[in-house]
């Protein structure tokens, strides 16, 4: 039975980044990464793949080439965690002991939560850039689209990269304009959220785009069903003031209907959504998950990223139960905090490093334009560049399409930035 000084569950963005930084600090650490996948993906570019402006194969690398020197790769899936005995059981039955544990599994997609979604995704113009199987289908469906309702929506659960359902919407709207299809197209954004974006000045910039491009927005709309044969999406409205008026000429043009139970039905010819998400089941079923969290994210101190009950456990990335936006940019700021605090824990010293909730959301607003929203736990803008990124800019598009992917592969995953 192996016992590691540091055991990391997950070889995605968070796991590889924190492993690389730890081994740069202490090359002698006995460290292992549990990760079953052969391939590693740069998922932020999948929006661009779905819009036909990035090659899917350029988002893919071999996992073996990214495992840091000095780390042991356990090419299996974790099945359970016993933090009392400091042990992880793998799907093959093997048990792995640890002194300190880092949970970096990412999220689990739960397509079945929304009736009609799992059996229809990837067909009939129903797609999602969140899954590698459907990113290229998004582009195919956009090219095949001729007219009618292009519906962009998302589930009520927490999701990683919360801006992604909007990004593909802005790109699709621009694409339809370029192709001469916009006059016969209704762009609809239906979300369980209360606003288009929660942080100023980015919120104001996006509201301006929504107005100028005549995008129809429906807030407090919780997606509860997709009826693929009827090509309709069904919503519960969580705020009665936001129930659409079906007699309104605009809503009549969109074909919106109310059912007897008060649910709203929106027809579509193209639909993009995000899957409902949660922590993986084995995390939800472990003693590490937050007891009051139906999605099972790992309980941690939001500043130190240390588990409050099992002090030798840390978590970062999408699986961490912190109130920040779940993005790769958050991982970049969380990783040094986990590294410093874990090493302090090993050395039996006080934990001093703190994560302030920084995250960023590069919101592509069309081909060649992007704004960069950066913010912290308090939803205060936290700009890091010496230019105004709260409005769409061409240089931010260059950042998104070229600079950030290079930085990811050659710096972040190498523990250098």
VENPEGI-V240491 format. One record per residue. N is the residue number from 1. PHI is phi in radians with two decimals (NA if undefined). BURIAL is b if it has 16 or more other ideal C-beta (glycine too) atoms within 10 Angstrom, else e. D_LAST is the distance of its C-alpha to the last C-alpha in Angstrom with 1 decimal. Layout:
[[N,PHI,BURIAL,D_LAST] [N,PHI,BURIAL,D_LAST]]
This chain:
[[1,NA,e,34.5] [2,-1.39,e,30.9] [3,-2.33,e,29.2] [4,-1.98,b,25.5] [5,-1.11,b,23.8] [6,-2.32,b,21.0] [7,-2.05,b,21.8] [8,-1.99,b,19.4] [9,-1.71,b,21.3] [10,2.05,b,19.5] [11,-1.97,b,17.5] [12,-1.54,b,16.0] [13,-0.98,b,12.6] [14,-1.18,b,12.7] [15,-1.12,b,14.4] [16,-1.18,b,12.5] [17,-1.08,b,9.0] [18,-1.24,b,10.8] [19,-1.11,b,12.9] [20,-1.09,b,10.4] [21,-1.20,b,9.0] [22,-1.06,b,12.7] [23,-1.29,b,13.9] [24,-1.24,e,11.8] [25,-1.30,e,13.4] [26,-2.44,e,16.7] [27,-1.08,e,17.5] [28,-1.45,e,21.0] [29,-1.02,b,20.4] [30,-1.53,e,22.7] [31,-2.25,b,20.4] [32,-2.35,b,21.3] [33,-2.10,b,20.1] [34,-1.60,b,22.9] [35,-2.76,b,22.4] [36,-1.45,e,25.5] [37,-1.44,e,24.1] [38,-1.41,e,24.2] [39,-2.02,e,22.0] [40,-2.21,b,18.6] [41,-2.18,b,18.3] [42,-1.57,b,16.1] [43,-1.22,b,18.3] [44,-1.00,b,17.3] [45,-1.46,b,19.2] [46,-1.15,b,22.3] [47,-1.04,b,23.6] [48,-1.22,b,23.7] [49,-1.06,b,25.4] [50,-1.13,b,27.9] [51,-1.76,b,28.7] [52,1.31,b,29.3] [53,-2.18,b,26.6] [54,-2.76,b,24.1] [55,-1.49,e,25.1] [56,-1.01,b,24.6] [57,-1.10,e,24.3] [58,-1.37,e,21.1] [59,-1.65,b,19.4] [60,-2.03,e,20.3] [61,-2.40,e,19.2] [62,-1.34,e,20.8] [63,-1.01,b,19.4] [64,-1.05,e,20.5] [65,-1.41,e,18.2] [66,-1.91,b,15.1] [67,-1.11,b,16.4] [68,-1.11,b,14.5] [69,-1.05,e,16.9] [70,1.74,b,18.9] [71,-1.66,b,18.8] [72,-1.63,e,22.1] [73,-1.71,b,22.4] [74,-1.68,b,25.2] [75,-1.50,e,26.1] [76,-2.54,b,28.0] [77,-1.70,b,28.0] [78,-1.35,b,28.2] [79,-1.94,e,31.6] [80,-2.79,e,31.8] [81,-2.24,b,30.4] [82,-2.08,e,32.6] [83,-1.23,b,30.8] [84,-1.16,e,34.0] [85,-1.68,e,34.3] [86,0.95,b,30.5] [87,-2.53,b,31.0] [88,-2.00,b,29.7] [89,-1.78,e,32.3] [90,-1.58,b,31.3] [91,-1.11,e,33.4] [92,-1.46,e,35.1] [93,1.62,e,36.4] [94,-1.16,e,34.3] [95,-1.96,e,33.2] [96,-2.12,b,30.0] [97,-1.64,e,29.9] [98,-2.46,b,27.0] [99,-1.62,e,26.5] [100,-2.30,b,23.4] [101,-2.18,b,22.4] [102,-2.07,b,19.3] [103,-1.69,b,20.5] [104,-2.48,b,18.1] [105,-1.38,b,20.8] [106,1.31,b,20.2] [107,-1.83,b,23.5] [108,-1.93,b,26.9] [109,-1.55,b,28.8] [110,-2.07,b,32.4] [111,-1.04,b,34.2] [112,-1.27,e,37.6] [113,-1.08,b,37.2] [114,-1.80,b,38.4] [115,-0.93,e,41.8] [116,1.61,b,42.0] [117,-1.38,b,38.3] [118,-1.09,e,37.8] [119,-1.46,e,40.8] [120,-1.98,b,40.2] [121,-1.07,b,36.5] [122,1.54,e,36.1] [123,-2.44,e,39.7] [124,0.93,b,41.9] [125,1.35,b,39.1] [126,-1.77,b,37.3] [127,-2.58,b,33.6] [128,-2.75,b,30.0] [129,-1.35,b,26.7] [130,-1.31,b,25.2] [131,-2.02,b,26.7] [132,-1.03,e,26.1] [133,-1.24,e,29.9] [134,-2.08,b,30.6] [135,-1.10,b,28.1] [136,-1.25,b,30.3] [137,-1.16,b,33.4] [138,-0.98,b,32.1] [139,-1.14,b,32.4] [140,-1.06,e,35.7] [141,-1.19,b,37.1] [142,-1.12,b,36.1] [143,-1.19,e,38.0] [144,-1.39,e,40.9] [145,-1.09,b,41.1] [146,-2.00,e,44.1] [147,-2.92,e,44.9] [148,1.90,b,45.1] [149,-1.62,b,42.5] [150,-1.81,b,38.8] [151,-1.83,b,37.6] [152,-2.12,b,34.0] [153,-2.56,b,33.7] [154,-2.79,b,31.7] [155,-1.41,b,32.7] [156,-1.48,b,33.2] [157,-1.37,b,30.7] [158,-1.02,b,27.1] [159,-2.36,b,25.0] [160,-1.36,b,21.4] [161,0.84,b,20.3] [162,-1.05,b,23.5] [163,-1.48,b,23.6] [164,-1.04,b,23.9] [165,-1.09,b,27.7] [166,-1.38,b,27.9] [167,-0.99,b,25.7] [168,-1.18,b,28.0] [169,-1.12,b,31.0] [170,-1.14,b,30.2] [171,-1.17,b,29.6] [172,-1.11,b,32.8] [173,-1.04,b,34.7] [174,-1.13,b,33.7] [175,-1.08,b,34.5] [176,-1.10,b,37.9] [177,-1.12,e,38.7] [178,-1.09,e,37.9] [179,-1.59,e,40.2] [180,1.30,e,43.0] [181,-1.79,b,42.9] [182,-1.16,b,41.7] [183,-1.08,e,45.3] [184,-1.84,e,46.2] [185,-2.15,b,43.0] [186,-1.86,b,42.2] [187,-1.63,b,38.5] [188,-2.20,b,38.3] [189,-2.09,b,35.5] [190,-2.04,b,36.6] [191,-2.44,b,34.4] [192,-1.27,b,35.0] [193,-1.21,b,32.9] [194,-1.76,e,34.7] [195,-2.52,e,32.9] [196,-1.22,b,30.9] [197,-2.82,b,27.8] [198,-1.61,e,27.7] [199,-2.22,b,25.9] [200,-1.50,e,27.3] [201,-1.55,b,27.2] [202,-1.15,b,25.7] [203,-0.99,b,28.7] [204,-1.09,e,31.2] [205,-1.12,b,29.5] [206,-1.26,b,29.7] [207,-1.08,e,33.3] [208,-1.11,e,34.3] [209,-1.12,b,33.1] [210,-1.01,b,34.9] [211,-1.16,e,38.1] [212,-1.11,e,38.0] [213,-1.74,b,37.5] [214,0.95,e,40.1] [215,-1.63,b,37.9] [216,-1.52,b,39.8] [217,-1.94,b,37.9] [218,-2.30,b,39.1] [219,-1.66,b,37.5] [220,1.05,b,38.4] [221,-1.82,b,39.0] [222,-1.62,b,38.2] [223,-1.17,b,38.3] [224,-2.11,b,40.7] [225,-2.89,e,42.1] [226,-2.12,b,41.9] [227,-1.91,e,45.2] [228,-1.11,b,44.5] [229,-1.20,e,48.1] [230,-1.48,e,48.8] [231,0.97,b,45.4] [232,-2.33,b,44.9] [233,-2.03,b,42.3] [234,-1.99,b,43.6] [235,-2.28,b,42.3] [236,-1.67,b,43.2] [237,-1.73,b,43.0] [238,-1.50,e,41.8] [239,-2.28,e,43.2] [240,-0.97,e,46.8] [241,-1.18,e,46.4] [242,-1.86,e,44.1] [243,-1.22,b,46.6] [244,-1.11,b,47.2] [245,-1.46,e,50.7] [246,-1.26,e,52.0] [247,-1.57,e,54.7] [248,-1.16,e,52.3] [249,-1.00,e,52.7] [250,-1.15,e,48.9] [251,-1.15,b,48.5] [252,-1.16,e,51.6] [253,-1.09,e,50.1] [254,-1.34,b,47.0] [255,1.38,e,49.4] [256,-1.28,b,48.2] [257,-2.29,b,50.6] [258,-1.92,e,51.1] [259,-1.57,e,52.3] [260,-1.06,e,54.9] [261,-1.48,e,52.4] [262,1.55,e,50.5] [263,-1.34,b,47.6] [264,-1.72,b,46.4] [265,-2.04,b,46.5] [266,-2.08,b,44.5] [267,-1.32,b,45.4] [268,-2.54,b,42.8] [269,-1.90,b,42.8] [270,-2.51,b,39.1] [271,-2.42,b,36.9] [272,-2.05,b,33.1] [273,-2.45,b,31.9] [274,-1.88,b,29.2] [275,-1.28,b,30.3] [276,-1.00,b,31.0] [277,-2.31,b,28.2] [278,-2.77,b,28.0] [279,-1.16,b,26.6] [280,-1.00,b,27.8] [281,-0.98,e,31.4] [282,-1.22,b,30.9] [283,-1.38,b,28.5] [284,-0.99,b,31.1] [285,-1.55,e,33.8] [286,-1.72,b,32.1] [287,-1.30,e,32.5] [288,-1.46,b,28.8] [289,-1.32,b,29.3] [290,-1.22,b,30.2] [291,-1.16,e,34.0] [292,-1.74,e,34.5] [293,-1.88,e,32.0] [294,-1.15,e,33.8] [295,-1.72,b,30.5] [296,1.31,b,29.7] [297,-1.16,b,26.1] [298,-1.21,b,25.1] [299,-1.32,b,26.2] [300,-2.51,b,23.7] [301,-1.15,e,23.6] [302,-1.18,e,21.6] [303,-1.74,b,19.9] [304,-1.58,b,19.4] [305,1.15,b,19.1] [306,-1.74,b,21.8] [307,-1.15,b,25.0] [308,-1.28,e,27.9] [309,-1.88,e,30.5] [310,-1.87,b,28.7] [311,-1.24,e,26.6] [312,-1.63,b,25.0] [313,-2.05,b,23.5] [314,-2.22,b,20.2] [315,-2.50,b,19.1] [316,-2.65,b,16.2] [317,1.43,b,15.8] [318,-1.14,b,19.0] [319,-1.44,b,21.4] [320,-1.27,b,20.7] [321,-1.46,b,23.7] [322,-1.91,b,22.0] [323,-1.50,e,23.3] [324,-1.56,b,20.2] [325,-1.19,b,19.8] [326,-1.51,b,18.5] [327,-2.45,b,15.7] [328,-1.12,b,12.4] [329,-1.12,b,11.0] [330,-1.11,b,12.6] [331,-1.02,b,11.0] [332,-1.04,b,7.4] [333,-1.51,b,9.4] [334,-1.33,b,11.7] [335,-0.99,b,9.8] [336,-1.08,b,9.3] [337,-1.17,b,12.9] [338,-1.09,b,14.3] [339,-1.06,b,13.0] [340,-1.10,b,14.6] [341,-1.25,b,17.6] [342,-1.14,b,18.4] [343,-1.16,b,18.4] [344,-1.11,b,20.6] [345,-1.09,b,22.8] [346,-1.04,e,23.3] [347,-1.45,e,24.2] [348,1.05,e,26.5] [349,-2.06,e,25.0] [350,-1.09,e,24.6] [351,-1.46,b,21.6] [352,-2.05,e,20.2] [353,-1.22,b,16.7] [354,-2.36,e,17.2] [355,-1.72,b,15.7] [356,-1.66,e,17.5] [357,1.51,b,17.6] [358,-0.99,b,15.1] [359,-2.59,b,15.1] [360,-2.45,b,15.5] [361,-2.29,b,18.0] [362,-1.29,b,18.1] [363,-1.75,b,21.9] [364,-1.24,b,23.4] [365,-1.90,b,26.9] [366,2.84,b,28.4] [367,-1.18,b,27.9] [368,1.60,e,26.1] [369,-2.44,b,25.3] [370,-2.70,b,22.6] [371,-1.98,b,21.9] [372,-2.00,b,18.7] [373,-1.57,b,19.6] [374,-2.21,b,17.4] [375,-2.80,b,19.0] [376,-2.13,b,19.2] [377,-1.01,b,21.6] [378,-1.47,e,24.5] [379,1.02,b,24.0] [380,-1.58,e,23.4] [381,-1.05,e,21.6] [382,-2.32,b,18.3] [383,-1.11,e,17.4] [384,-2.07,e,14.3] [385,-1.94,e,15.5] [386,-1.42,e,18.5] [387,-2.36,e,20.7] [388,-1.41,e,22.7] [389,-1.70,b,21.0] [390,-1.51,b,23.7] [391,-2.23,b,25.9] [392,-1.07,b,25.5] [393,-2.39,b,24.2] [394,-1.22,e,24.1] [395,-1.18,e,20.9] [396,-1.24,b,19.2] [397,-1.10,b,20.7] [398,-1.08,e,19.2] [399,-1.01,b,15.7] [400,-1.13,b,16.6] [401,-1.45,b,18.4] [402,-2.09,e,16.6] [403,-1.31,e,13.3] [404,-1.11,b,11.6] [405,-1.06,b,12.9] [406,-1.09,e,11.8] [407,-1.05,e,8.1] [408,-1.06,b,8.8] [409,-1.23,e,10.7] [410,-1.78,e,9.2] [411,-2.10,e,5.5] [412,-1.07,b,4.9] [413,-1.26,b,8.3] [414,-1.66,b,7.9] [415,1.34,b,5.9] [416,-1.91,e,3.8] [417,-3.03,e,0.0]]
